[in-house]
Amino acid sequence: MDRREFMKYSALLGGGAAVVGAGLQVIDSAMTPQAQAADIQDNVYEHYKPENQLYSCCQQCNTNCGIKVKIRNGRVEKIDGNPYSPWCMTPQIPEETPIAEAALMEGSLCPKGHAGIQTLYDPYRIVQVLKRVGKRGENKWESIPFEQAVQEVVNGGDLFGEGHVEGLKDIVVLRDPAIAKALADDAKLVADKKMSIAAYKAKHAGNLHYLIDQDHPDMGPKNNQFCFNWGRIKNGRGDLIKDFFSKACGSVNYHGHTTVCQGSLYFSGKQMSDQFVEGKFTGGSKFYWQADTGNAEFAIFVGANPFEANYGPPLRVQKVTEGTVDGRMKIAVVDPRCSKTASRAWKWLPVEPVNGVPAIAMAMIQWIIDNNRFDARYLANANKAASRQDNEPTWSQAAWLVKIDADGKPGTFLRGSDLGRPTETRTKKDDSTWEFDAFITKSGPFYNSFDPNDETTAVEGELFVDTVLENGIPVKSVLQIIYEEARAKTIDEWCELAGVNPVDVVDIAKEFTSHGKKAVADLHRGVSQHTSGFYNVTAWYTVNALIGNMGWQGGLCKATSHNRAGGRPGKPFDLTKQYAGGIKNWGVNIIRHSAVYDKSTLFEGFPARRTWYPFSTDIYQEVIPSIGDMYPYQIKALLLYMGAPNYALPSGHTLIEILKDTRKLPLFIASDIILGETSMYADYIFPDTTYLERWEFPGAHPSVAPKVFPIRQPVAAPLTPSVSVFGEEMAMNMESMILAFAERLGLPGYGEDVFGPGGHMKREEDLYLRMVANVAYGGTADESDKVPAADDEEIRIFIESRRHLPKTVFDAERWKKVVGEEAWPHVVYVLNRGGRFQGYAQAYKNEQLVNKYDKMLGLYFENLVTTNHSMTGKPYVPHPAFIPGPTDCAGNLIDDRAAGYDMTLITYKFITQTKSRTIGNYWLNAVYPENFVEISNQDARRMGLHSGDMVRIVSATNPEGVWDLGNGAKVPMQGRIKAMEGIRPGVVAFSLGHGHWAQGSMPFEIDGKTIVRDVRRGKGFHANAAMRVDPILGNTTLSDVVGGSAVFYQSQVKLVKV
């Protein structure tokens, strides 16, 4: 493609699109950021001036890089990287650098970040509320006033000529905190079989009408029938809307998209970070670790491609590139494709994608232990005192003893009481008591009792124990159990299963164990998105644990961010008390996360109707299918925010019939910037502002070592109109929608004096600015961690740089009043830099991370072995293991290969596209207009295919190879072959982000006018509908029943030439 063709492809936004119509924005040459070349050339360059720049955060993907947005004449003209942000520069410039100096420096940014201008000025953006006309999915709409839409959603009625629809006022019915508490407390007694249903009904006869199901009170109140499902939301904005559901509306149903991305990574981290507290393992964080990339001497990227995705560019590419060029660093890559990252690797292992990833982990564990290349000193530490004695940030359970049952399976930990030793009565935080029963390690002939949290008495233990105690109890150490799992096959057998050369695996294991703590296995989707994702992840984290790299410079790193909610000494605002008058939500949620089937009143024997998920949350692929089955109850209103689950999920086509069905889902509301693949089935679409027009606090990433608090803030005037809520004029967006619902419903936590006299909660910035103030004041009671106050010049630049923003968005006096005169210059200081960022050098000390994970590292999960699987009635496997797949939700192996589906389908990301959000960025499409069906040359010869041939992708659960949109239209999953070296034979790959049937790629109708499509937005194909449907559930994809991940890499398909 030459320059002329490129410029033609990425022509002026709106040009030729013919999208004039009510409800959509109309772009002209005065508004478009690209503008005419002559318009820019005829003016003096002014981007370098600090008053023409604003700092914020990108959201073109989930990396959320810092950005410097350059504005002229009120329009965004250029986006670069923020030099204050560690995402964009290593090391980043010091926080104290004056913004006038920073104006002349640029951080790095990927192509998607630069193209964000076209997300802002997308001609297909929605700017009025749309209400469906006709049946769901017909793509016919009318634009209606915001106030009318709010009134209809809240009050309900015969909204579509199809019969009465309950409004939010009919669903959010339980408002009295005392009644809610009484119903909840006794519902728990019923579930625990400590109170009968009859007794419950008699006691609460006057309030049973609040319940979803009087025979199953543990399902909770009708409020739970209002559900929130989000695609991508971050802190601040996430706090506002999730608290609206959970604390104001009292619903337990607010569910994110975690499991479509890398759910089993998060929930492995949650289990591994559980601590022993007051007699139980609890309190783990939903998070995961990544490499301290810039300081690692050797990194194995497993199912990760940071040169194009996985929180990589620009965050990690600079570090890896400089390290490998300078000879400081080597990398190895485990991936069926020779990705951009693999092409730079010392070794690339073209792994078999179905079961190969955990097989390599098992081979690594076996070799490291057999060759005594593990850190025995670290692993022997059984408690906190031992770790501190050895100057280790963490300690593990490697030496803890576990009881073995009669079938030879590991059970619960060996305790002091098993040896006849007395327990110890201890006091809980609430002043009640509990019995401490000590854990046990073996040291020679002695069995040592210990407390894992003991800070004074160091206890170590032998790592390899397999014995029978004098009282007849067989026991093994945790590391012995894991070692035996790894020795279930020889290294050659593991490598044969993985389809890789054993010599390469051994070479990698040798290299991995040759750098002390400065080696790391860095994991992402390619490890987690399997039916055994939890066990894959914990196995690979065990590889890291064997060298004890957690918390060390060059080892495993975690995300660390500043507290925004306050409620601590030194913070100016306590935002935790916003909902003081609200009810505490309770009940089983629609996706049954964090709940145990046989401990509910629904239990009638195994299996359950659908999978329950005791150890994960945000199971994206369960929300709409559970709504379809109305299990465990019906959802009456769904609010979807920035999500396209039927496009993004494997087997997403199964959701369409459910979304269309108004009997199963009576009210469907969407909040988005565009008419998307899922929102096209909504009843109402409320327009939102883009990431360049609004607030949000993205938090940190696990490979960012400094403590940070990046801030997304309005840098562009909103293209949506203003509305009035609580008597205040504001932009129409998600926040104004939520505030309007709250106002009309009369919910607590909003309105006058919420944060004390004069502390109102009427506008979005009433919350967000107070959060920024809390961050500005830091984390110490004496305010010694407070940022400096902005001087007069910084305040002048702050105000001048926002001169283009309307008063509905920015009013300096109003903003100052929110945070107060004293806090104001400190808030300005933080906002001027796009957040708060600890200095690079301050993130390391004595070869350790300053913001390190410094707790117990779990390698054995007692909670799993004491919990029954909802579909089998058997306990879960409680340790890292090799569990072959794919399996259905009951653990039965699925073998579609035997039926002739001989290719394994995998996905990846090309750097110019995200999963579903960047197809409207024409600059990016000019680089990569469509994707391909990528196969090896060997497979192409075998099938008689050549590059450029058109093929259709079919599977056992989608033999037609189409997306059936439920409105008479079908979209085939077909694309052009790209035969190549650098991909494993037997694998077919496609990049995500193409093959759309919404977002302007197909015509639709608003107010009787047809909005024509832009064919560029529909190029390529999307093959998620070929991915395997669970044969038991029937309306959703395969899932990891422990870690929750939706399965992307274990579907077998065939290619049919078209």
VOTOR-180226 format. One record per residue (C-alpha): x, y, z. Coordinates in steps of 0.02 Angstrom, whole numbers, plus 50000, padded with zeros to 5 digits. Last residue first. Layout:
N
XYZ
...
//
This chain:
1058
492294891749979
493584879550045
493064871550208
494254872850356
493864861350502
493814865650687
494384859450858
494194870951007
495474870951148
496254888251145
494904900951188
494064894051344
493124906451454
494064907451618
493184904451783
494684899551889
493884883951961
492594878351832
493734883151687
492454885851552
491814878851387
490654890651296
488844894751332
487084889651283
487104870651284
487484868151468
487964849751454
488774850251282
489814865751324
489924875251161
491594874051071
492274888750973
491644891450796
490664906750852
492314914950900
492824915350716
492744933950676
493024938750495
493864951850388
493094968150336
491524974850418
492144992050470
492844995750297
491114992750223
490465008750302
488605006050326
487175017350280
486065024750412
484275022550355
483085035950414
481445031550500
481945039550665
483545029250668
483815014250554
485265002450534
486514997950398
487954985950433
489774989350477
489335004950576
489804997950746
488814982050704
489154965950608
491014965750642
492274953650563
493864961550633
494554964150808
495444947850849
496844940050750
496604922750678
497544906550705
497364888950636
498434875550719
498784857850658
500544862650604
501304875550725
501474892950656
503074901550603
503054896750420
501594903350323
499994900350230
498814915150241
497084909250192
495724921950161
494214923050271
492594914750316
491524914550471
489894918350383
488734932050445
486894927350444
485454939550434
483624935450461
483524944950625
484234931650742
486034936750708
486544919250654
488444919950656
489014906850533
490074891150510
488654879350463
489374865550572
489324876850726
489424865050876
490564852250794
491544865950707
491614875850545
492834889050479
492494894450300
493874896150173
494364908750039
496014905449952
497234920149960
498714909850016
498534892349945
497554877049999
497724858949946
497324852550121
499004844250153
499934858050063
499094871250170
499404860950327
501274860550292
501304878850245
500644882350419
498964890750444
498324908450465
496524912350418
496764930850388
496334947950459
495744963550370
496234981650342
497914981150434
498864997550413
497415007350340
496284999750472
497325008050607
497155025350531
495315021750505
494945019650690
493155013150685
493734995150707
494524999750873
493384992851008
493054974150991
494544963751042
495874976851019
496664980950852
498234989050782
499494978250877
498824961950808
498004951750943
497954932850953
496694918850932
496784899950926
495834886250832
496494868450839
496344859650672
495774841750639
493904842450661
493644825150589
492484817550719
493964810650818
494644828350831
493034833150920
493634824251075
492834831351232
493414824851400
492134824351540
492494836051687
490714840251731
490784857551650
491414849951488
493234845451465
494584851051346
495664844951418
496994836151519
497244840551702
499074842751747
499144848451927
499474862952045
498604858752210
496874856352288
495984845452157
494154849752184
493054839052296
491734827952216
489874831652197
490064830752009
489204846251938
489264857652090
491054852952135
491134849852322
492204860652436
493434854352570
494784850052443
494654867252364
494754876952527
496364867752569
497264875752425
499094870752417
500454881952344
499964897652438
501244911552449
501234919252622
501414937952624
502624951152562
502054955352385
503234969352346
503024988052336
504854991752378
505424978152259
506984969352316
508814971152264
509204981252421
507874994052379
506834996652223
505305007252180
506165023452234
507315022452083
505845023351964
505025038052050
503275035452119
501915041152000
500375051552039
499145055551902
498995064351735
500375076351779
499325092251790
497995082351882
499195078552025
499795096552048
498025103352030
497445091952171
498865098552279
498375116452237
496555112952287
496815103952452
496875119552559
495485129152470
494235114852476
494005098952376
492265102352303
492425121252312
493985120752205
493055111052070
491635123752072
492845138152061
493825130251919
492265125951817
492575111451701
491315099351625
489635108151620
490655124051618
491205119751441
492985113851408
494005124251284
494875134351420
495525118451501
497385121751464
497165139351533
496565133151702
497995121151732
499255132951653
498755146551776
498795134151921
500545128851869
501105146951863
500355150752033
501255136152114
500535118652126
500625112052304
501865098152333
501245080152346
500755073552518
501795059152585
502265068652743
500415070952777
500665065752961
499435051252943
500385043952796
499705036852633
499675051052509
498815067952518
498685069152328
497795052252323
496445058052442
496255074052339
496055063852179
494655053952263
493815070052315
493915075852135
493075059852076
491595059952193
490915077552174
491655076651998
490235065251944
488905077651996
487575078252130
488475071052280
488525085952397
489745089952535
488975106252596
488695098952768
489395081152768
489875069652626
488065066452572
487605084552608
486315086052467
486025073252330
486585055252317
487055041252437
485295035252474
484085031652331
482595042452287
482155031952135
482075047252022
483685054352089
484615037752084
484075034451905
484635052051857
486305049651945
486565033451851
486165041451683
487215056751723
488685045251761
488485034851603
488465050051491
487445065551449
488555080051497
488075090251649
486885104051704
486415102751888
484655103251962
484865085652033
485055080251852
484925091751700
485585086151532
486945092451416
487215085851241
488475072351192
490035077951100
490925081051265
492295094251262
493975085751259
495275082751395
494125075751529
495125065451655
495915048151660
497085047551807
498565036251840
498875031752023
500575023852046
501715014352163
503235009852060
503534991951998
502384991651847
502314973551785
500734969751884
499784984551812
499194999651910
497515008351931
496425014251787
495645029351876
494205036051774
493505052751718
492755058351553
492925066051380
494465057351310
493875040351372
492305042251268
490675049451332
489135038551342
487515037651247
486065028451330
485465013751226
483715007651264
482844991251226
484474982351189
484824969751050
485954981750952
486864983851118
487674966951091
488604969450926
488784988050955
487845004250921
489145016750981
489705026551132
488935014551256
487685012351396
486454998151368
484754994451444
483834977751429
482124975551509
481054959651506
482474946951497
481724929451490
480064934751416
480894948251311
481894935151215
483094943451093
484564943251213
484314924651242
484294920751056
485904930651035
486884922851176
487344906851085
488294916950955
489594920951087
490344903551068
491984910951133
491604927951206
492004944851129
490614946251000
489134940051105
489914948651256
489974965951177
490204977251327
490394995551364
489054994951500
487614982751500
486154986151616
485004971251637
483234971951706
482084957651756
483384944351796
482484928051831
483064915751963
484424902651997
484394900751852
483274909851730
483994898451595
484254913251479
484824924451622
486084910951663
486654911351481
486784930551492
487884930951647
488874914751630
490134919251495
490704934651592
491154925151750
491504940651856
491944930252009
493004915052051
493244901952186
491494895752230
490914895252048
489264885952029
488974876751865
487204875251798
485704864351836
486644856851984
487314839151974
487154833052108
485794832452241
484324843552280
485274859152331
484274874852297
484264879252483
486114883052471
487624874652550
487664860752419
487874873752282
489314883552357
489394902252325
490824914052281
490054915752108
488314909352077
488164917951907
486464925651952
486994930452127
486544921352287
485864933252420
486344949152507
486544967952482
486764978752635
485464992452635
485825010752611
485795025052735
487675026152760
487955025452573
489305038752560
490195032752717
491715025252629
492105041952548
493085048152699
493915063952633
495495073352682
496585057852704
497925059152838
497185045652949
496165033252849
494355033252786
494985038652617
494255030652461
495695034152342
497075023152413
498625023652303
499125009652185
500254994352185
500284981152049
501314965552080
503044959852027
503844942852001
505734942451979
506974955251912
507064964152079
506354952152207
504574951652269
504274933652215
505854925952142
505954910752257
506784899352129
505504885452149
504144898452172
504314903751990
503994886051928
502574885352055
501834900551966
501834889751809
500894875751897
499684888251976
499284895051804
498994878251721
497944872451869
496804887551861
496684886351671
496134868251667
494674871451549
495874882951458
496034901951446
497374903951581
499034899151502
498854907151331
497994921851413
499524927951511
501044921951602
502804928451639
504044915251699
505454924251788
507324924851812
508214937751918
508084928252083
509664918152052
510114919151868
510554901251820
508924892351862
507964898951712
509434895351598
509464877051651
507584875551634
507654883551462
509004871351405
507984856951477
506464862651378
507484864551219
508244847251237
506524839851266
505974845951093
504184851851087
502494844151046
501774847351218
501284829051240
502974823851173
503774836051295
502854828351442
503354810951384
505184815851364
505174823751537
504494807551607
502684806551659
501794806751827
503404814651893
502664832251894
501194826352000
502424817652117
503384833952133
501794843452175
501364831252315
503144831352380
503134850452379
501584850252488
502344838152613
501584820952627
500624812252764
499904795052803
499014794652972
499354778453066
499594785653242
501474783353224
501424794253069
501544787152894
502814794752776
503114804552618
504084820452652
505084830452528
505324848452580
505904846252758
505324860152871
505674877452936
504984886753085
505514903953146
504774909253312
504554928253318
503404934153177
502114920053188
500914921653041
501084903652982
500814897353161
501884882253200
501954864653270
503544855153231
503604836453200
505304830053251
506254814753191
507164824753057
506214840953035
504414838252987
503154852552972
501484854453060
500064867053068
499384872553236
497544872153285
497004889453340
495274889153416
494184904453392
493494917953505
492324932853489
493054950253517
492584956453342
494424956253294
494504938153347
495194931853512
496204915853527
495924899253613
497394887553585
497244869453527
498024855153622
499184842353542
498564824753510
499514822953348
497974825953240
497604840653357
499224848753299
498604849353121
498994840052960
498314850052815
496754843852728
496634830552595
497884823352471
497294807852377
498004790652412
496314782352408
496324780252598
496644798752622
498304808052631
498534821252765
499554836452715
501184842552792
501844860052764
503574861052685
503064869552521
501784880652607
502664896752557
503594911552628
503744929052562
504874944452559
506414934252604
507734941752718
508164924452786
507574928452962
506094937452887
505574921652797
505754911052952
504734923153056
503354923552926
503084904752925
503574888552841
505264893052770
505934877452683
505554884552512
506744899252530
508244888952585
507844875352459
507984887452313
507774875152169
509134868452053
509284851452138
509354842451970
507824831852001
506904846852072
507234858351924
506944844351798
505264839151872
504624856951888
505134861051708
504314845251640
502704849251734
502704867051668
502984860351491
501454849151510
500434863651576
500684873051410
500534857851296
498734852851332
497714860851193
498974873051118
500354861351057
501864872151093
502954880550964
504374883151091
505374898451040
507144900451106
508294915451115
506774926051076
506554940850960
505394931950837
504464925150987
503944942751038
503274947050865
502374930350872
503044913750808
501384905550840
501024890150948
501724900151096
503034897151232
504314911051217
506094912051284
506954928151329
508744932951366
509284948751456
510824959151492
511534957051317
511294975351275
510134971251130
509124959051237
508924971051382
508584986351275
507244977151177
506454969151330
506344985551426
505764995951278
504434983051235
503744982651412
502574997351437
502425002851256
501894990151207
501624975651323
500104975051435
499694958151355
499734964651175
500884967351026
502684965951087
502044958851251
501534942251174
501054930251313
500574911951313
502134908851417
503434922651408
504974915051489
506104928751555
507964929051592
509014943151661
507504951951735
507734970151782
506644979251656
505334965651654
504864965151837
503874950451775
502024948151806
500974943951957
499104941651973
497614949852054
495964946352142
496654947652317
496614933852446
495684937352608
495374919552663
496104903352729
495224899552893
495504899153081
495584917553124
496554922252968
497684910652868
498074920452711
497404918552535
498684925152410
498814909052309
496934907652297
496724925452234
498194924252117
497434908552041
495854918952028
496684932751930
497634921351812
496094910551790
495124925751730
496294930651589
495244940451464
493514932951445
493514928551630
493714946351691
492194953651601
491284961051748
489784956851855
488614967151963
487194956652032
487174957252221
485844970852219
485514982952362
485004997552250
486075010352342
487474999352408
487714985652277
487014993352119
487505011452145
489115005652225
489544996552065
489125012251964
490125024852062
491575013552109
491795008251927
491865026351872
493155029252005
494085013251972
494025005451799
492714998551683
492814986951536
491444975251476
490154977851611
488634968351671
487414975951795
485904966251854
484234971351931
483394955151987
484414956152147
483254969952208
481924956352217
482714951252382
483894936652416
484184919552341
484434913852521
482544915052544
482234899552441
480424894852470
479934913252473
480744916052303
481264933252244
480954940652416
480194957452459
478444949952472
479064939652619
479044955152728
477474953252834
477684934452856
479464936252919
479394925153074
478124912953001
479034911552837
480694908352922
479944895353038
479174886252891
480794886852794
481664878652941
483084886753037
484844880153072
484974871452905
486434882452853
485394889152708
483974892852831
485164901352952
485824911752808
484054916952766
483864921952949
485244934752939
484694941152769
482874944052814
483344953052975
484664963452888
483504968652748
482114973252870
483314984252967
484054992352812
482334997152741
482424999252552
481794982852479
480884987152319
482214989252186
481224979052059
479584988752042
480475005552050
481684999251917
480274997351794
479224981851763
478724979351582
476874978351537
476384971451368
477154971051195
476724988751138
478534993751169
478495002751337
476894995751409
477405001851580
479045004251673
479275017951802
481175018651813
481605014151634
480195024751565
480625040151668
482475039051626
482085037551441
480895052351446
482185063151534
483515058651406
482395063951262
482015050751130
482875044950971
481965031050880
482735014750832
482705000350709
484094987650720
482954972450704
483874964950853
482474966750976
480784968250893
479994984250830
480635001550873
482055001550998
482415016851101
483975027251068
484585040551189
485495054251096
487325056651047
487765039650976
489445039050889
489435033050709
490465047850647
491885043050765
492645059150831
493235052651000
493695035350936
494595043650791
495675053850908
496155037350990
497265033850839
498865038650931
498475026351069
498085012350947
499745015150859
500735012251020
501365026051133
503085031851191
503315046751306
503585064151239
504585078551310
504375097251273
502815099451381
503765091051522
504775106951542
503235118051562
502505104351672
503895107051798
504835090851837
504385086352017
503645069751963
505325064051897
505405059051713
505005040851679
506375027851684
505875019551575
504565029251476
502755026751427
501985015351558
503095023051693
502065039051670
502815056451689
503315056451504
501475054651452
501375046951278
500735056151126
499015060951061
498755073850924
497425085650858
496085086050992
494935100550960
494605116551055
495565128050941
497105117450967
497315102751083
498735090751116
498365075751226
499805068551327
499415050551367
499765038151506
499505020251452
497895011351497
498504993651462
496704988151438
496604993551257
496115009651170
495855016251344
497205029551353
497545039151510
497605058051542
498745073051528
498205089351447
499175099951326
498875116751242
499285126751399
500945117351406
501465124351236
502235111451120
500655109051019
500725126650951
501365124850774
500955141050683
499515139250564
499415136850376
500045118950385
498665113350500
497235119750392
498175114550236
498155096450293
496275097550311
495565091950476
496185076250558
495355081050720
493665083250638
492625097450704
492795111350575
492875098950433
491165092250476
490635077750584
488815073550616
488445064750779
487145051250782
485435051350868
484515058950722
485315055150557
486735060050443
487825044750425
488345047150247
490025038250273
490805046650123
491795058650230
491235056650408
493015055150469
494185061850337
495035048150235
496025033850311
495885022850157
496275037150038
497785042250141
498455024450137
498145022849950
499125038849916
500525033350035
500785016649947
500005000050000
//
